[in-house]
Every structure is written in C-alpha cells, then in structure tokens.
Amino acid sequence: MITRRCFCSSAPRPWLFVGLGNPGDKYKGTRHNVGFEMIDAFAKAQGIEMNTLNCKAIFGQGLISEHHCRLDIGHKIPDTGPLAAYYKLPLNRVIVFHDDMDLPCGVLRLQDKGGQGSHNGLKSVIYHFRGNREFARLRIGIGKPPGQMDPKAFLLQKFNASARERIDTALQEGVEGLKLLLLKGLTEGARRFNTEQKYKHIRLQTMPT
C-alpha cells in the first residue's frame, strides 16, 4: 500500500490530502485504487502538472483560487505521520481518500475522523500516526461484493461499464467537494457535501454495483 498525496496550502494552515492505493498496471482502474484516482482527478481538474521527481516521489505545484497546492505521488510505504510532522500539520488538517465497501458505488462521504474497519490502507495510516485516528476521510463508495465473493478479489477487479460511469461522476463531485472544503473549512464543507451525497445514496443504495 502506498499513497498519492496532495499538499494544499491555505490560511491559516495547509491541508494534506492522501490517496490510498497500489502502484502498477495490475491495480490500475481497480476498486482498490479509487483513492489514487481521486488525487489524479483533483490534479487534472486544476491543471496541475506532476513534473518534479524528488525522494522517490513526483511533485506538482499550482494555484486553486488563492490556495497554493503541491501534489505528491509516493512510491514507497506511506510515511504519512512523519510527512505531516515535517509540514507541522495537526491531524485535523489531513484527509485520507479511500475505497469503502459500506457505501453504494459512486457515493461519497466526508468525515472528520473514524476507525479503520477492515481497510488495510487505513490501518497503515493509523499505524504511522502512532495509533491516532483523528484525521478526516473522504470515503469513496465501491459497493459490496456480490453473493459470497471474496472481498479481496472484489477489490482487485476493475469496474464494469455502469459502475465505471458512477465512479467517474463521483470523482468530479469529489473535486468540487474538496474545493468547497478549501474555501469553507471541513465542518461546513462536509455538511454541504454530505447533504448532496445523502440524496444520491438514497437513489443508488438498492441498485446493483
């Protein structure tokens, strides 16, 4: 498990965005890597180029309104805790993007904190935060495995056409939600964003993944 990271600077303190997933063609486009996809969608939407190589990571810089952003694609086991410490960031300025089987495919949620559940990526992040779970999450719904399917096999599958369409729409909604968060803060941004996603949840929760 590695991370793709977006470092977004705004007064009074910056944000650190962390996308969970695995590198390589084997994992590209799978349910497991929607955290990566969210980081990539955010960078693309803002016209931020990833063009600087340093310490086994690719960096990009750009402007989002008055917010200065630096994106980082990591190529090693996530050292998110030390990274946050390097930038002198409290955990309430960190957001982790990750796949979530408890939400219907294409439904998003912003939360100010939470546990790890059965998610190994979150478990790793919490470990690097020395057990502290007081960081925000952008949960990206991928739906539940059908029937008795092994959850691990489900995670490593690519989306079918209809699910892919939902995820692509969700990524764009996520970009707008993150921009709202930068402008309004986590509490207000999450309130507005989650209200919209709640109605989407109602529409999609009984539909097949």
Stockholm file with secondary structure:
# STOCKHOLM 1.0

chainA/1-209         MITRRCFCSSAPRPWLFVGLGNPGDKYKGTRHNVGFEMIDAFAKAQGIEMNTLNCKAIFGQGLISEHHCRLDIGHKIPDTGPLAAYYKLPLNRVIVFHDDMDLPCGVLRLQDKGGQGSHNGLKSVIYHFRGNREFARLRIGIGKPPGQMDPKAFLLQKFNASARERIDTALQEGVEGLKLLLLKGLTEGARRFNTEQKYKHIRLQTMPT
#=GR chainA/1-209 SS CEEEEEEEECSSCCEEEEEEECCSTTTTTBGGGHHHHHHHHHHHHTTCCCCEEETTEEEEEEEETTEEEEEEEECSSCCHHHHHHHTTCCGGGEEEEEEETTSCTTCEEEESCCCCTTCHHHHHHHHHTTTCCCSEEEEEECCCCSTTCCHHHHHTSBCCHHHHHHHHHHHHHHHHHHHHHHHHCHHHHHHHHHHHHHHHHHHHTTSCC
#=GC SS_cons         CEEEEEEEECSSCCEEEEEEECCSTTTTTBGGGHHHHHHHHHHHHTTCCCCEEETTEEEEEEEETTEEEEEEEECSSCCHHHHHHHTTCCGGGEEEEEEETTSCTTCEEEESCCCCTTCHHHHHHHHHTTTCCCSEEEEEECCCCSTTCCHHHHHTSBCCHHHHHHHHHHHHHHHHHHHHHHHHCHHHHHHHHHHHHHHHHHHHTTSCC
//
